[in-house]
Amino acid sequence: MLSQDNPRIAILGFAIECNRFSPVTTAADFEQDVDIRGNRIVSEARSGASITMPDLPGFFTEMDRTGNWTPVPLRVSLAQPGGPVEESFFREFLGEIEAGLKAALPLDAVFISSHGAALAQGTDDPDGDLFELVRRIVGPEIPVVAVFDLHANVSRKMIDNISAFVGYLENPHTDIHERGVEAARHMRECLAGTRTAIEMVKVPIVAPQISLLTAKGPYADLIKYGQTKVGGDILNVSVMAGFAYSDSPKNGLTAVVTARNGNRQAAAGLSFDIAKRAWAMKERFKRAMMSLGDAVQLAASVGRDRRRKPIILADVADNPGGGGRGNTTYLLRALKRAGAQHVLFGVFNDHALAAKAHQLGEGAIFTASFNTEEHQEFSLPFDCEAKVVKLSDGRYVGRRGVLKNVSSDMGPSVLLDLGGIQIVVISHRCQCMDPRQFEMFDLDIAQARVVVVKSRGHFRGGFDEFFKPDQIFEVDCPGLTSPVLANFTWTKLPRPVYPLDEETTWTPPVA
């Protein structure tokens, strides 16, 4: 140990959830979101409204609270979910991390703000490649602690090169800050001499993302069970559901257990136990959606009759949080055709339309042409008369759920009135998951009859003050994140997997 009283800890981050069916994620995508270096990382982490993932501020908060330490900030690169990362960017990122680590030696530890479901051109395990690089440079005895999204696709290369694996426990991800705090506590323990061992067991379950909520249901039961086992030699239990659309050899629900005192047997036994429990409840991971026709009929009825409870329609197949483009028009066109009223619709990704509205100015009436510049399979055009109601630069600090106290930027944005439908159009692709994305346009969500969100589930953590679970309906539309997994042509997903392949069998490994 170099300095137990004031440990030098390298700080880095690489986080993206990759959908193999989406367009390639470029350097420009990272630059638009978060790509920061050096002291900027430290200032953001301690700012109170960071642009980074909340695990980084959580880690800093707890490390600062528990004693002296010296952060050695390298680089933090985050991007909205999208296609595989372009090879040149990822190789350049690895090269910079390698050079930075070598220049910073000797180090006492490394903290990595991760996601775990990345892809890159030329590799299906960029997360594992990064961890392997870090371990090779710092050596086998230095603590390396990483935080992961519960949609991580886990590999042996990932767990074999870190000291503690900390996965989110909540979906929507309202506990990211807390997981950073937890990671710091594990870091302090490792720095004090605790030896760890990590084991994993993967199950051939690749569930639709809408069946992976943690308030209740099969996934919630697995996570809660795992948390009852934390203590003694069990340092951490992380049940990683995985991200189906990565179409990766790493896909599959994975139980990951970190044990104290190098107790590999305890880690292996518990991960095996959780995996068996998951397989025994596999049928519970199926989930039905509402058809487009039924959803539009319901929306029209709710808009007419104020005696009925207001509703949310979730366009889950076009979730930018899973690699969707955030611009499909299936639901929008159908609602307009049905004459739906008192509808708030958000957020629609179309920088060209937003720019046109900014050019025309507030109060202008024009023909809004959606999707004039993007020509993806599901990004179909739509023309509609619109009024420019309010313009914005798109910057806000989230107030609830996943984005609470996170500084976000939707780019030049606009509220358009389509006649019965008020739609927020943005320039920087992101999902709708915080009330501020409507409230910044002076919209009162509590007065809306129908709210349409392009999101899979994180909106639940932001809009739960307005809508209870029985007021939320997931709509079956086409899109890059359709929960109907049979809609996709899989090339690397391990087969068979349940529920895509009903006949899937699993022989548990020897514990």
C-alpha positions in Angstrom: 0.0 0.0 0.0 1.4 3.3 -1.0 -0.6 5.7 1.2 -3.4 4.4 3.3 -3.8 7.8 4.9 -4.2 9.6 1.6 -4.7 7.1 -1.2 -4.2 8.2 -4.8 -7.2 6.9 -6.8 -7.4 7.0 -10.6 -10.9 8.1 -11.8 -12.2 7.1 -15.2 -15.5 6.4 -16.9 -16.8 4.7 -20.1 -20.5 4.3 -20.3 -22.8 3.5 -23.2 -25.6 1.0 -23.7 -25.2 -0.3 -27.2 -28.0 -1.5 -29.6 -26.5 -3.5 -32.4 -29.4 -2.5 -34.7 -28.8 1.3 -34.2 -26.5 3.6 -36.2 -22.8 3.6 -35.1 -22.0 5.8 -32.1 -19.3 8.4 -33.1 -16.9 10.6 -31.3 -19.3 13.5 -32.0 -22.0 11.6 -30.0 -19.7 11.4 -27.0 -18.7 15.1 -27.4 -22.4 16.1 -27.4 -23.0 14.2 -24.2 -20.0 13.9 -21.9 -16.3 13.6 -22.8 -14.3 15.3 -20.1 -10.8 15.1 -18.7 -8.6 16.0 -15.8 -9.7 18.5 -13.2 -13.1 19.0 -15.0 -14.0 15.5 -13.7 -13.4 16.5 -10.1 -15.2 19.8 -10.4 -18.2 18.2 -12.0 -18.3 15.4 -9.4 -18.4 18.0 -6.6 -20.7 20.5 -8.3 -24.0 19.4 -6.9 -25.5 19.2 -10.5 -23.0 17.1 -12.4 -23.2 16.3 -16.1 -21.8 12.9 -15.4 -23.7 9.7 -14.3 -24.7 10.1 -10.6 -22.4 7.3 -9.4 -19.4 9.6 -9.8 -20.7 12.3 -7.5 -21.8 9.5 -5.1 -18.3 8.1 -5.0 -16.7 11.5 -4.4 -19.2 12.3 -1.7 -18.5 9.2 0.3 -14.7 9.3 -0.2 -14.6 12.9 0.9 -16.7 12.0 4.0 -14.7 9.1 5.1 -11.2 10.5 5.0 -8.4 12.0 3.0 -7.8 10.8 -0.6 -6.3 12.2 -3.8 -8.4 11.8 -7.0 -6.3 11.3 -10.1 -8.8 12.1 -12.9 -8.2 10.7 -16.3 -11.1 10.7 -18.7 -14.9 10.2 -18.4 -16.7 9.5 -21.7 -20.5 8.9 -21.8 -22.9 8.8 -24.7 -26.6 8.3 -25.2 -27.5 4.7 -26.0 -26.8 3.9 -29.7 -25.1 1.6 -32.0 -21.6 0.1 -31.6 -18.9 2.7 -30.8 -16.7 3.5 -33.8 -13.4 1.7 -33.6 -11.2 4.7 -33.9 -12.8 6.4 -30.9 -12.6 3.4 -28.7 -9.0 2.7 -29.6 -8.1 6.3 -29.0 -9.9 6.2 -25.6 -8.0 3.1 -24.6 -4.8 4.6 -25.6 -5.4 7.7 -23.6 -6.4 5.7 -20.5 -3.2 3.6 -20.9 -1.0 6.6 -21.1 -2.7 8.3 -18.3 -2.5 5.3 -15.9 1.2 4.8 -16.7 1.9 8.5 -16.1 0.1 8.4 -12.8 1.8 5.4 -11.4 2.2 4.5 -8.6 -1.5 4.4 -7.7 -3.4 3.0 -4.7 -6.7 2.2 -6.5 -8.9 2.8 -9.6 -12.6 3.7 -9.8 -14.5 3.2 -13.0 -17.9 4.6 -13.7 -19.2 2.0 -16.2 -22.4 0.7 -17.8 -21.5 -2.8 -18.9 -23.5 -3.1 -22.2 -21.1 -1.5 -24.6 -20.2 -2.7 -28.0 -17.5 -1.4 -30.3 -16.5 -2.0 -33.9 -14.0 -4.9 -33.7 -14.9 -6.1 -30.2 -18.1 -7.4 -28.5 -16.6 -6.8 -25.0 -15.1 -3.3 -24.9 -15.9 -3.1 -21.1 -13.8 -6.2 -20.6 -11.0 -4.9 -22.8 -10.9 -1.7 -20.7 -10.8 -3.5 -17.4 -8.1 -5.9 -18.7 -6.0 -2.9 -19.7 -6.4 -1.2 -16.3 -5.5 -4.4 -14.5 -2.4 -5.0 -16.7 -1.1 -1.6 -15.9 -1.8 -1.3 -12.2 -1.0 -4.9 -11.3 -2.9 -7.7 -9.5 -3.0 -6.2 -5.9 -4.4 -2.7 -6.6 -8.2 -2.4 -5.8 -10.3 -1.7 -8.9 -13.9 -0.9 -8.2 -16.6 -0.4 -10.9 -20.3 0.5 -10.9 -22.6 -1.0 -13.5 -26.1 -0.5 -14.9 -28.3 -3.5 -14.2 -28.7 -3.9 -17.9 -25.0 -4.9 -18.1 -24.0 -7.9 -20.3 -21.4 -9.5 -18.1 -18.3 -11.4 -19.2 -15.6 -13.3 -17.3 -13.1 -10.8 -18.6 -15.0 -8.1 -16.8 -15.2 -9.7 -13.4 -11.7 -11.2 -13.5 -10.1 -7.8 -13.7 -11.8 -5.9 -10.9 -12.0 -6.2 -7.2 -15.6 -5.3 -6.5 -18.7 -5.3 -8.9 -21.4 -2.9 -7.9 -24.7 -3.1 -10.0 -27.7 -0.9 -9.8 -30.5 -2.3 -7.7 -33.4 -0.2 -9.0 -35.2 0.1 -12.4 -35.9 3.0 -13.0 -32.4 3.7 -12.0 -33.1 6.0 -9.0 -30.2 4.6 -7.0 -27.2 5.4 -9.1 -25.8 8.0 -6.6 -26.2 5.4 -3.8 -24.3 2.8 -5.8 -21.4 5.3 -6.1 -21.5 5.7 -2.3 -21.5 2.0 -1.9 -18.5 1.7 -4.3 -16.6 4.2 -2.2 -17.3 2.1 1.0 -16.0 -1.0 -0.8 -13.0 0.9 -2.0 -12.2 2.0 1.6 -12.5 -1.6 2.7 -10.2 -2.9 -0.1 -7.7 -0.2 0.7 -7.7 -1.4 4.3 -6.6 -4.8 3.1 -9.8 -6.8 2.4 -9.2 -9.4 -0.3 -12.1 -10.1 -2.6 -13.3 -12.8 -5.1 -16.0 -12.4 -7.7 -18.0 -15.2 -9.3 -20.9 -15.2 -11.8 -23.5 -17.6 -13.2 -25.3 -16.8 -16.5 -28.8 -18.1 -17.3 -30.3 -18.2 -20.8 -33.0 -15.7 -20.1 -33.0 -12.6 -22.3 -36.1 -10.8 -21.2 -38.0 -7.9 -22.8 -36.8 -4.7 -21.1 -40.4 -3.8 -20.0 -40.4 -7.0 -17.8 -37.4 -5.8 -15.8 -38.9 -3.3 -13.4 -37.9 -3.5 -9.8 -40.9 -2.2 -7.9 -42.5 -5.6 -8.2 -42.3 -8.7 -10.4 -39.8 -11.5 -11.0 -36.8 -9.3 -11.4 -37.7 -7.4 -8.2 -38.0 -10.7 -6.4 -34.5 -11.8 -7.5 -32.8 -8.5 -6.5 -34.6 -8.4 -3.1 -33.6 -12.0 -2.4 -29.9 -11.2 -3.3 -29.9 -8.3 -0.9 -31.0 -10.5 2.0 -27.7 -12.4 1.5 -25.4 -9.4 1.8 -23.2 -9.5 5.0 -20.4 -11.5 6.4 -18.3 -12.8 3.6 -20.8 -11.5 1.0 -19.7 -8.0 0.0 -22.1 -7.3 -2.9 -24.8 -9.1 -4.9 -25.7 -7.8 -8.3 -28.3 -9.5 -10.5 -27.7 -8.2 -14.0 -30.6 -8.6 -16.4 -28.6 -7.7 -19.4 -29.5 -5.7 -22.5 -31.1 -7.7 -25.2 -30.5 -5.4 -28.2 -26.7 -5.6 -27.8 -27.1 -9.0 -29.6 -24.0 -10.1 -27.9 -22.4 -13.4 -26.9 -22.5 -12.0 -23.4 -26.3 -11.7 -23.3 -28.2 -13.5 -20.6 -29.3 -12.8 -17.0 -26.2 -13.0 -14.8 -25.9 -13.3 -11.0 -22.7 -11.7 -9.9 -21.4 -12.0 -6.3 -18.4 -10.3 -4.7 -17.1 -12.0 -1.6 -14.8 -10.8 1.2 -11.8 -12.7 2.5 -11.2 -14.2 -1.0 -14.1 -16.6 -0.3 -14.6 -17.7 -3.9 -16.7 -20.7 -2.8 -19.3 -18.4 -1.1 -19.5 -16.2 -4.2 -19.9 -19.2 -6.5 -22.5 -20.8 -4.3 -24.7 -17.7 -4.0 -24.5 -16.8 -7.7 -25.6 -20.4 -8.5 -28.5 -20.2 -6.0 -29.8 -16.9 -7.6 -29.4 -18.3 -11.1 -31.5 -21.4 -10.2 -34.2 -19.1 -8.7 -34.2 -17.0 -11.9 -34.7 -20.1 -14.1 -37.5 -21.4 -11.9 -39.5 -18.2 -12.5 -38.7 -17.7 -16.1 -42.3 -17.7 -17.3 -42.9 -14.6 -15.2 -40.6 -12.5 -17.5 -43.3 -12.4 -20.2 -45.3 -9.2 -20.5 -48.1 -8.1 -22.8 -48.5 -4.6 -24.3 -51.4 -2.6 -25.6 -52.0 -2.5 -29.4 -51.6 0.8 -31.2 -55.3 0.8 -32.1 -56.5 0.2 -28.6 -54.1 2.8 -27.2 -55.3 5.5 -29.6 -59.0 4.7 -28.8 -58.2 4.9 -25.1 -56.4 8.2 -25.5 -59.3 9.7 -27.5 -61.8 8.6 -24.9 -59.7 9.9 -21.9 -59.3 13.3 -23.7 -63.1 13.6 -24.1 -64.1 12.4 -20.7 -62.6 14.2 -17.7 -64.2 11.8 -15.3 -61.6 9.2 -16.4 -58.2 9.1 -15.0 -55.4 10.7 -17.1 -53.0 8.2 -18.7 -49.4 7.8 -19.9 -48.8 6.0 -23.2 -45.2 4.8 -23.4 -43.8 4.4 -26.9 -41.4 1.7 -25.6 -40.3 0.6 -29.1 -38.7 4.0 -29.8 -36.8 4.5 -26.6 -33.6 6.6 -27.0 -32.5 5.1 -23.7 -32.1 1.8 -25.5 -30.8 3.1 -28.9 -34.0 4.2 -30.5 -33.9 7.3 -32.6 -36.7 9.0 -30.7 -38.5 10.0 -33.9 -40.9 7.4 -35.0 -44.3 8.8 -36.0 -46.6 5.8 -35.7 -48.2 6.9 -32.5 -48.2 10.6 -33.3 -49.9 10.1 -36.7 -52.5 7.8 -35.2 -53.4 10.2 -32.4 -53.7 13.1 -34.8 -55.8 11.1 -37.2 -58.1 10.1 -34.3 -58.5 13.8 -33.2 -57.1 13.1 -29.8 -57.2 16.2 -27.5 -55.3 17.4 -24.4 -52.2 15.4 -25.3 -48.7 16.2 -24.2 -46.1 14.4 -26.4 -42.4 14.3 -25.6 -39.7 14.3 -26.5 -39.4 14.0 -30.3 -35.8 14.1 -31.7 -35.7 16.2 -34.9 -33.0 18.9 -35.0 -34.0 20.1 -38.4 -37.6 20.8 -37.3 -36.4 22.4 -34.1 -34.1 24.7 -36.1 -36.9 25.6 -38.4 -39.1 26.6 -35.5 -36.3 28.7 -34.0 -35.9 30.4 -37.3 -39.6 31.2 -37.6 -40.0 32.3 -33.9 -42.7 32.0 -31.3 -46.2 32.5 -32.6 -45.4 31.4 -36.2 -47.8 29.0 -37.9 -46.3 26.6 -40.5 -46.3 23.1 -41.9 -44.1 21.1 -39.6 -42.3 18.4 -41.6 -41.0 15.6 -39.3 -38.0 13.5 -40.3 -36.8 15.4 -43.3 -33.1 14.6 -42.7 -33.1 11.1 -41.1 -33.7 8.1 -43.2 -33.7 5.1 -40.8 -36.1 2.2 -41.3 -38.6 3.5 -38.7 -38.1 7.2 -39.0 -41.0 7.9 -41.4 -42.0 11.4 -42.5 -45.1 13.2 -41.3 -46.4 16.7 -42.1 -48.8 18.6 -39.9 -49.9 22.2 -39.4 -48.2 23.5 -36.3 -47.9 26.7 -34.1 -44.6 27.6 -32.4 -45.6 28.1 -28.8 -42.3 28.4 -27.0 -38.6 28.1 -27.7 -35.9 26.9 -25.4 -32.2 26.2 -25.4 -33.0 22.8 -24.0 -30.9 23.0 -20.8 -32.3 21.9 -17.5 -31.5 20.3 -14.2 -33.6 17.2 -13.6 -35.7 17.2 -10.4 -36.9 13.6 -10.0 -36.0 10.0 -10.7 -32.9 9.1 -12.7 -32.0 12.7 -13.6 -32.5 14.3 -10.2 -29.8 17.0 -9.8 -28.2 16.0 -13.2 -27.5 18.8 -15.6 -28.9 17.9 -19.0 -29.1 19.5 -22.5 -31.6 18.6 -25.2 -30.2 21.2 -27.5 -32.3 23.9 -29.2 -35.9 22.8 -28.4 -39.4 23.9 -29.1 -43.0 23.3 -28.0 -45.3 22.9 -31.0 -49.1 22.9 -30.9 -50.5 20.5 -33.5 -54.1 21.1 -32.6 -55.0 18.9 -29.6 -51.4 17.7 -29.3 -48.6 19.7 -27.8 -45.3 18.2 -28.7 -41.8 19.0 -27.5 -39.2 18.7 -30.3 -35.5 18.5 -29.4 -32.1 18.5 -31.1 -30.1 16.2 -28.9 -31.5 12.7 -28.9 -32.6 11.5 -25.4 -35.5 9.8 -23.8 -38.3 11.5 -21.9 -37.9 10.8 -18.2 -38.1 14.0 -16.1 -41.0 16.4 -15.7 -38.7 19.3 -16.4 -38.6 18.3 -20.0 -42.3 19.5 -20.2 -42.3 22.0 -17.4 -39.5 24.1 -19.0 -42.1 25.0 -21.6 -44.6 26.1 -18.8 -46.7 23.0 -19.3 -48.7 21.7 -16.4 -48.5 17.9 -16.5 -51.2 17.6 -13.8 -53.7 19.2 -16.2 -52.9 16.9 -19.1 -55.3 14.1 -20.0 -52.8 12.1 -22.0 -49.0 12.1 -21.8 -47.0 10.3 -24.5 -43.4 9.5 -23.7 -40.6 8.1 -25.8 -39.1 6.0 -23.0 -39.0 2.4 -21.9 -39.4 2.8 -18.2 -37.3 5.6 -16.6 -40.2 8.0 -17.0 -41.8 6.0 -14.1 -39.3 7.4 -11.7 -39.9 11.0 -12.9 -43.6 11.0 -13.4 -44.8 8.9 -10.5 -46.1 12.1 -8.7 -48.7 12.4 -11.5 -49.4 8.8 -12.6 -49.8 5.5 -10.7 -48.9 2.2 -12.4 -52.5 1.5 -13.4 -52.5 4.7 -15.4 -49.5 3.6 -17.5 -49.8 1.7 -20.8 -47.0 0.4 -22.9 -47.9 0.6 -26.6 -46.9 -2.0 -29.2 -45.4 0.0 -32.1 -42.5 -0.7 -34.5 -39.1 0.5 -33.5 -35.4 -0.2 -32.7 -36.3 -1.1 -29.1 -39.4 -3.2 -29.6 -40.0 -5.5 -26.7 -41.2 -8.1 -29.3 -37.8 -9.8 -29.6 -39.0 -12.0 -32.5 -39.0 -8.7 -34.6 -35.2 -8.7 -34.8 -32.7 -10.7 -36.8 -30.2 -11.9 -34.2 -26.7 -12.8 -35.2 -24.6 -13.1 -32.0 -27.3 -13.7 -29.3 -26.6 -17.1 -27.7 -29.4 -19.4 -28.8 -31.7 -20.8 -27.5 -32.7 -18.2 -25.0 -36.0 -17.7 -23.1 -38.6 -16.4 -23.9 -37.5 -15.9 -27.5 -37.1 -19.6 -27.8 -39.9 -21.3 -25.8 -38.1 -24.7 -25.9 -35.0 -23.4 -24.1 -33.5 -25.7 -21.5 -30.8 -25.0 -19.0 -28.5 -27.4 -17.1 -27.1 -25.6 -14.1 -23.3 -25.8 -13.8 -21.9 -27.8 -10.9 -21.8 -25.5 -7.9 
